[in-house]
Amino acid sequence: MHDGFIYSLVLSGAKAGSSLSPEELENWDPNDGLIWIHLRYRHKKARHWVLNSGLNKVESDALLAQDTRPRAVLAGEGVLLALRGVNLNPNSAPEDMVAVRIYADKQRIISTCDRELLSVKDVAELIMEGAGPTTTGDFIVAVCERLTTRKVDFIDTLEEQLSELEEQVVSGNVKDLRTDIAELRRQTVALRRYLGPQKEAYLKMLAEQFVLFNEPERLKMRETTDKLIRTIEDLDALRDRANVTQEELLSQQSEQLNKRLYFLSLVSAIFLPLGFLTGLLGVNIGGIPGADNTWAFATFCGILISLVALQMALFYRFKWL
């Protein structure tokens, strides 16, 4: 469909799996089966359709809101959902999560988004193949399950990246690692920002007053919620590991800097008395000893070499070397 309508699909009934034309959508009757309309909420005609779809102001405003935080709100006989999924669109940052807003009741499902979300696309393809959800509860479970699975896959990718960074830190190959670790930490923080509220939304849907789930669907949703909770725990562990890795990197860099400074300090300590002696004997005044002696310079160099040898022996004895 066009004009902001991404999908307009029938989930149940005789036309299950079919896509409705604008005329069929206009004449749709709840007795014909459960319907799902997915729109791009920034499009003018899509916004107009939502505002004239029979929803109250709170529900329509929620579907058209630009900034959303994951949540689940009971709305009469239906539910308002705001969920987030990993952004897997080309040339996009995965942690820049895509929002999907859903109003669902037993007769219809209306969802909106601004950017493509692969989890929603997967569900739509299943419906068009005739293997998708046929009830509102099953639809919500299918979307939540795919959103969570892609988060798990992305976090697994982050864990692999962190493991490589840890190996590089251990091996001493620390070039550009600070930037890589900082970027990974930024990704974990961005993901964690939405996963916590999304977990709360999932838990709220498991409450007894949520009537859109039958018992099998409730069990599936509970498994999805448990998976999300484990994902959050893995993300927290990943963040802690990244912190430890960054601290180890900073420690190594600090140790290398201290070694260089220590070496320079030893060099300065060796040449300090030498510089004093050469400066003292280099003044351009009368009375400098050895000025008329042809062996004076060689003798003076021997004294300097002996002084260096004495300093090295003292440094070694004091375990400064």
C-alpha positions as CSV (number, residue, x, y, z in Angstrom):
1,M,0.0,0.0,0.0
2,H,1.0,3.6,-0.4
3,D,0.5,7.0,1.3
4,G,2.1,5.9,4.6
5,F,0.4,2.5,4.8
6,I,3.2,-0.1,5.0
7,Y,1.0,-3.2,5.7
8,S,-2.7,-3.8,5.8
9,L,-3.1,-7.5,6.5
10,V,-5.9,-9.8,7.6
11,L,-4.7,-12.2,10.4
12,S,-7.8,-14.4,10.7
13,G,-10.9,-15.4,8.9
14,A,-11.5,-16.4,5.3
15,K,-9.1,-13.8,4.0
16,A,-6.3,-14.6,6.4
17,G,-2.9,-13.6,5.0
18,S,-4.3,-11.3,2.3
19,S,-3.5,-7.6,2.0
20,L,-6.4,-5.1,1.9
21,S,-6.8,-2.3,-0.6
22,P,-7.7,1.1,0.6
23,E,-11.3,0.5,-0.4
24,E,-11.4,-2.8,1.4
25,L,-9.8,-1.3,4.5
26,E,-12.4,1.5,4.5
27,N,-15.2,-1.1,4.4
28,W,-13.7,-3.6,6.8
29,D,-16.0,-5.1,9.3
30,P,-14.7,-6.7,12.6
31,N,-16.7,-9.9,11.8
32,D,-14.4,-10.4,8.8
33,G,-11.5,-11.2,11.0
34,L,-8.6,-9.6,12.9
35,I,-6.8,-6.9,10.9
36,W,-3.4,-5.4,11.3
37,I,-2.6,-1.9,9.9
38,H,1.1,-0.8,10.0
39,L,1.8,2.8,9.1
40,R,4.6,5.3,8.8
41,Y,3.4,7.9,11.3
42,R,5.2,10.9,9.8
43,H,3.2,10.6,6.5
44,K,0.3,13.1,6.4
45,K,-2.3,10.6,5.2
46,A,-1.3,8.0,7.7
47,R,-1.6,10.6,10.5
48,H,-5.0,11.6,9.2
49,W,-6.2,7.9,9.1
50,V,-5.1,7.3,12.7
51,L,-6.8,10.5,13.9
52,N,-10.0,9.3,12.3
53,S,-9.8,5.6,13.1
54,G,-12.1,5.8,16.1
55,L,-9.4,5.8,18.8
56,N,-9.6,8.3,21.6
57,K,-7.1,11.1,21.9
58,V,-4.7,9.3,24.3
59,E,-4.5,6.3,22.0
60,S,-4.0,8.3,18.8
61,D,-1.4,10.6,20.4
62,A,0.5,7.6,21.6
63,L,0.6,6.1,18.1
64,L,1.8,9.4,16.6
65,A,4.3,10.4,19.3
66,Q,7.8,11.0,18.0
67,D,9.7,10.3,21.2
68,T,8.7,7.1,23.0
69,R,9.9,5.1,25.9
70,P,9.2,1.4,26.1
71,R,5.9,0.8,28.0
72,A,2.7,-1.1,28.2
73,V,-0.5,0.6,29.1
74,L,-4.0,-0.9,29.4
75,A,-6.5,1.0,27.3
76,G,-10.0,-0.2,27.8
77,E,-10.3,-3.6,26.2
78,G,-7.0,-3.1,24.4
79,V,-3.4,-2.2,25.1
80,L,-1.0,0.5,24.1
81,L,2.6,-0.7,23.5
82,A,5.7,1.3,22.8
83,L,8.7,-1.1,22.1
84,R,12.2,-0.7,20.8
85,G,14.2,-2.9,18.4
86,V,17.8,-3.0,17.3
87,N,18.4,-0.8,14.2
88,L,19.7,-3.1,11.5
89,N,19.0,-0.8,8.6
90,P,21.9,-0.1,6.2
91,N,24.3,2.6,7.3
92,S,22.7,2.8,10.7
93,A,24.0,2.3,14.3
94,P,22.4,-0.8,15.8
95,E,22.2,0.8,19.2
96,D,20.1,3.7,17.7
97,M,17.0,1.6,18.4
98,V,13.9,1.8,16.3
99,A,10.6,2.5,18.0
100,V,7.3,0.7,17.1
101,R,4.0,1.9,18.7
102,I,1.1,-0.6,18.8
103,Y,-2.5,-0.3,19.8
104,A,-4.2,-3.7,19.9
105,D,-7.5,-5.1,20.9
106,K,-9.5,-8.2,19.9
107,Q,-10.7,-6.7,16.7
108,R,-7.8,-4.8,15.2
109,I,-4.1,-4.0,15.6
110,I,-2.7,-0.6,14.6
111,S,1.0,0.0,14.7
112,T,3.2,2.9,13.6
113,C,6.9,3.5,13.0
114,D,9.3,5.8,11.3
115,R,12.0,3.5,10.1
116,E,11.9,-0.1,9.0
117,L,12.1,-2.7,11.8
118,L,13.1,-6.2,10.6
119,S,11.2,-7.9,13.4
120,V,8.0,-6.3,12.2
121,K,8.8,-7.2,8.7
122,D,9.4,-10.9,9.7
123,V,5.9,-11.1,11.3
124,A,4.4,-9.5,8.2
125,E,6.0,-12.0,5.9
126,L,4.8,-14.9,8.1
127,I,1.3,-13.5,7.9
128,M,1.4,-13.2,4.1
129,E,2.7,-16.8,3.9
130,G,-0.2,-18.0,5.9
131,A,2.0,-19.1,8.8
132,G,1.7,-16.0,11.0
133,P,-0.2,-15.2,14.2
134,T,-4.0,-15.3,14.1
135,T,-4.9,-13.7,17.4
136,T,-3.9,-10.4,19.0
137,G,-2.0,-12.0,21.8
138,D,-0.1,-14.3,19.3
139,F,0.8,-11.2,17.3
140,I,2.1,-9.3,20.3
141,V,4.1,-12.4,21.4
142,A,5.5,-12.8,17.8
143,V,6.7,-9.2,17.7
144,C,8.2,-9.3,21.2
145,E,10.0,-12.6,20.6
146,R,11.7,-11.3,17.4
147,L,12.6,-8.0,19.0
148,T,14.3,-9.9,21.8
149,T,16.0,-12.4,19.6
150,R,17.7,-9.7,17.5
151,K,18.8,-8.0,20.7
152,V,20.4,-11.3,21.8
153,D,22.1,-11.6,18.5
154,F,23.5,-8.1,18.6
155,I,24.8,-8.5,22.2
156,D,26.5,-11.8,21.1
157,T,28.2,-9.7,18.5
158,L,29.3,-7.2,21.1
159,E,30.7,-10.0,23.3
160,E,32.8,-11.3,20.4
161,Q,34.1,-7.8,19.8
162,L,34.9,-7.4,23.5
163,S,36.7,-10.7,23.6
164,E,38.9,-9.6,20.7
165,L,39.7,-6.3,22.5
166,E,40.6,-8.2,25.7
167,E,43.0,-10.4,23.7
168,Q,44.6,-7.3,22.2
169,V,45.0,-5.7,25.6
170,V,46.6,-8.9,27.0
171,S,49.0,-9.2,24.0
172,G,50.0,-5.6,24.4
173,N,48.6,-4.5,21.0
174,V,46.9,-1.4,22.4
175,K,46.9,0.8,19.4
176,D,43.5,2.6,19.0
177,L,42.0,0.4,21.6
178,R,40.8,3.3,23.8
179,T,38.5,4.4,21.0
180,D,37.2,0.9,20.3
181,I,36.5,0.2,24.0
182,A,34.8,3.6,24.4
183,E,32.6,2.9,21.4
184,L,31.6,-0.5,22.8
185,R,30.8,1.0,26.2
186,R,28.7,3.7,24.5
187,Q,26.7,1.0,22.7
188,T,26.0,-0.9,25.9
189,V,24.8,2.3,27.6
190,A,22.5,3.1,24.7
191,L,21.1,-0.4,24.7
192,R,20.6,-0.5,28.5
193,R,18.7,2.7,28.4
194,Y,15.7,1.0,26.7
195,L,16.1,-2.7,27.7
196,G,15.1,-2.0,31.4
197,P,11.8,-0.2,30.5
198,Q,11.1,-2.8,27.9
199,K,11.4,-5.6,30.5
200,E,8.9,-3.7,32.7
201,A,6.5,-3.5,29.7
202,Y,6.8,-7.3,29.1
203,L,6.2,-8.0,32.8
204,K,3.2,-5.7,32.8
205,M,1.7,-7.7,29.9
206,L,2.0,-10.8,32.0
207,A,-0.2,-9.4,34.7
208,E,-3.6,-11.0,35.3
209,Q,-5.6,-8.0,34.0
210,F,-4.0,-8.4,30.6
211,V,-6.9,-10.2,28.8
212,L,-5.5,-10.4,25.3
213,F,-3.3,-13.5,26.1
214,N,-4.6,-17.0,26.4
215,E,-2.7,-19.5,28.5
216,P,-0.3,-20.8,25.7
217,E,0.4,-17.2,24.6
218,R,1.1,-16.2,28.2
219,L,3.6,-19.0,28.5
220,K,5.3,-17.9,25.3
221,M,5.4,-14.3,26.6
222,R,6.9,-15.5,29.9
223,E,9.7,-17.3,28.0
224,T,10.3,-14.2,25.9
225,T,10.5,-12.1,29.1
226,D,12.9,-14.5,30.7
227,K,15.1,-14.3,27.6
228,L,15.0,-10.5,27.8
229,I,16.0,-10.6,31.5
230,R,18.9,-12.8,30.7
231,T,19.9,-10.5,27.9
232,I,19.9,-7.5,30.3
233,E,22.1,-9.5,32.7
234,D,24.5,-10.4,29.8
235,L,24.5,-6.7,28.8
236,D,25.4,-5.6,32.4
237,A,28.1,-8.2,32.5
238,L,29.4,-7.0,29.1
239,R,29.5,-3.4,30.4
240,D,31.4,-4.5,33.5
241,R,33.9,-6.4,31.4
242,A,34.3,-3.4,29.1
243,N,35.0,-1.3,32.2
244,V,37.6,-3.8,33.5
245,T,39.2,-3.9,30.0
246,Q,39.4,-0.2,29.8
247,E,40.9,0.0,33.3
248,E,43.5,-2.6,32.3
249,L,44.3,-0.6,29.2
250,L,44.8,2.6,31.2
251,S,46.9,0.7,33.7
252,Q,49.2,-0.6,30.9
253,Q,49.5,2.8,29.3
254,S,50.2,4.4,32.7
255,E,52.9,1.7,33.4
256,Q,54.5,2.3,30.0
257,L,54.6,6.1,30.7
258,N,56.0,5.5,34.2
259,K,58.8,3.3,32.7
260,R,59.7,6.0,30.2
261,L,59.7,8.7,32.8
262,Y,61.8,6.5,35.1
263,F,64.3,6.0,32.3
264,L,64.5,9.7,31.7
265,S,65.0,10.3,35.4
266,L,67.9,7.9,35.5
267,V,69.5,9.6,32.5
268,S,69.0,13.0,34.1
269,A,70.6,11.7,37.4
270,I,73.6,10.4,35.5
271,F,74.2,13.5,33.5
272,L,73.5,16.0,36.3
273,P,76.9,15.7,38.0
274,L,78.6,15.5,34.6
275,G,76.9,18.7,33.5
276,F,78.0,20.4,36.7
277,L,81.6,19.5,36.3
278,T,81.8,20.4,32.6
279,G,80.0,23.7,33.3
280,L,82.3,24.5,36.2
281,L,85.4,23.8,34.2
282,G,84.1,25.6,31.1
283,V,83.8,29.1,32.6
284,N,86.0,31.6,30.8
285,I,88.0,32.9,33.7
286,G,91.6,32.4,34.8
287,G,92.7,29.8,37.2
288,I,91.1,26.8,35.5
289,P,93.3,23.7,36.5
290,G,95.0,21.9,33.7
291,A,94.7,24.7,31.2
292,D,98.4,24.3,30.3
293,N,98.6,20.5,30.7
294,T,98.3,18.4,27.5
295,W,97.0,15.5,29.5
296,A,94.4,17.5,31.4
297,F,91.5,16.7,28.9
298,A,92.1,13.0,28.9
299,T,92.4,13.0,32.6
300,F,89.1,14.9,32.9
301,C,87.4,12.4,30.6
302,G,88.6,9.5,32.7
303,I,87.2,11.2,35.8
304,L,83.8,11.6,34.1
305,I,83.8,7.9,33.0
306,S,84.7,6.8,36.5
307,L,82.0,8.9,37.9
308,V,79.5,7.4,35.5
309,A,80.7,3.9,36.5
310,L,80.4,4.8,40.2
311,Q,76.8,6.0,39.6
312,M,75.8,2.9,37.7
313,A,77.2,0.7,40.5
314,L,75.2,2.7,43.1
315,F,72.0,2.5,41.0
316,Y,72.5,-1.3,40.7
317,R,73.1,-1.7,44.4
318,F,70.0,0.3,45.3
319,K,68.1,-1.8,42.7
320,W,67.2,1.3,40.7
321,L,68.2,-0.5,37.5
